[in-house]
């Protein structure tokens, strides 16, 4: 048996055992409080269907953008071992400049202000 097939069998067996344990282990006795949409113990005062502000989504997208920036720049220290490190530095500087200009534009337009 090869290494790959043994790893696949072991991971499949562990996944199956964990799935069975997580299915059989918890207590399955729901009560009326657990089945209610709000587990906090009191009835809601208003509707739960209030729309989110567009600014919330803008900040979330900006967070994802800068989080992906870190993921893209993470292998940068190993880029110095490439055939032309100046090209790597140029592309990195271009990416950082583009993101900085986008952030400055959003800031100038007031897109990061919570209060309207």
ZIVEN-V459162 format. One record per residue. SS is DSSP state (alpha for helix, beta for strand, coil for the rest). PSI is psi in degrees with one decimal (NA if undefined). NEAR is the number of other C-alpha atoms within 12 Angstrom. Layout:
ss: <SS	SS>
psi: <PSI	PSI>
near: <NEAR	NEAR>
This chain:
ss: <coil	coil	alpha	alpha	alpha	alpha	alpha	alpha	alpha	alpha	alpha	alpha	alpha	alpha	alpha	alpha	alpha	alpha	alpha	alpha	alpha	alpha	alpha	alpha	coil	coil	coil	coil	coil	coil	coil	alpha	alpha	alpha	alpha	coil	coil	coil	coil	coil	coil	coil	coil	coil	coil	coil	coil	coil	coil	coil	coil	coil	coil	alpha	alpha	alpha	alpha	alpha	alpha	alpha	alpha	alpha	alpha	alpha	alpha	alpha	alpha	alpha	alpha	alpha	alpha	alpha	alpha	alpha	alpha	alpha	alpha	alpha	alpha	alpha	alpha	coil	coil	coil	alpha	alpha	alpha	alpha	alpha	alpha	alpha	alpha	alpha	alpha	alpha	alpha	alpha	alpha	alpha	alpha	alpha	alpha	alpha	alpha	alpha	alpha	alpha	alpha	alpha	coil	coil	coil	coil	coil	coil	coil>
psi: <134.9	168.1	-41.4	-45.3	-36.2	-37.3	-41.8	-40.2	-43.0	-44.3	-36.3	-41.2	-43.5	-40.7	-41.4	-43.4	-43.9	-37.2	-41.9	-41.6	-41.6	-22.0	-39.3	-22.7	-42.1	153.2	131.1	62.2	76.7	144.7	-178.0	-31.9	-38.5	-29.2	-9.2	153.0	-21.2	116.7	5.7	-14.4	-6.5	156.7	147.0	147.3	-31.9	-168.2	150.0	2.9	36.0	135.8	146.6	152.8	146.7	-28.3	-31.4	-45.4	-34.7	-44.3	-37.6	-41.2	-38.8	-39.0	-44.8	-38.2	-46.7	-23.8	-40.2	-29.8	-42.8	-40.3	-33.9	-32.3	-5.8	-42.7	9.3	-40.6	-27.0	-8.0	-14.2	-15.4	3.0	175.3	-33.3	92.3	-21.5	-33.8	-41.5	-43.9	-38.1	-47.8	-36.3	-43.3	-38.2	-42.2	-45.3	-38.4	-40.6	-43.3	-37.7	-40.5	-40.0	-41.0	-41.0	-37.9	-45.7	-39.8	-43.4	-32.8	-10.1	21.2	-13.8	5.1	130.7	-41.5	141.9	NA>
near: <8	8	9	10	11	12	13	14	15	14	14	14	14	14	14	14	15	14	14	13	13	13	12	11	11	11	10	10	9	10	10	11	14	13	12	14	13	14	13	11	12	11	13	13	7	8	8	11	7	7	10	11	15	16	19	17	16	21	21	17	17	22	17	14	21	21	15	16	22	17	12	17	21	13	15	22	14	13	20	16	14	14	10	12	16	15	16	21	21	16	18	24	17	15	21	21	16	17	22	18	14	18	23	15	14	18	17	12	11	16	24	23	16	14	10	9>
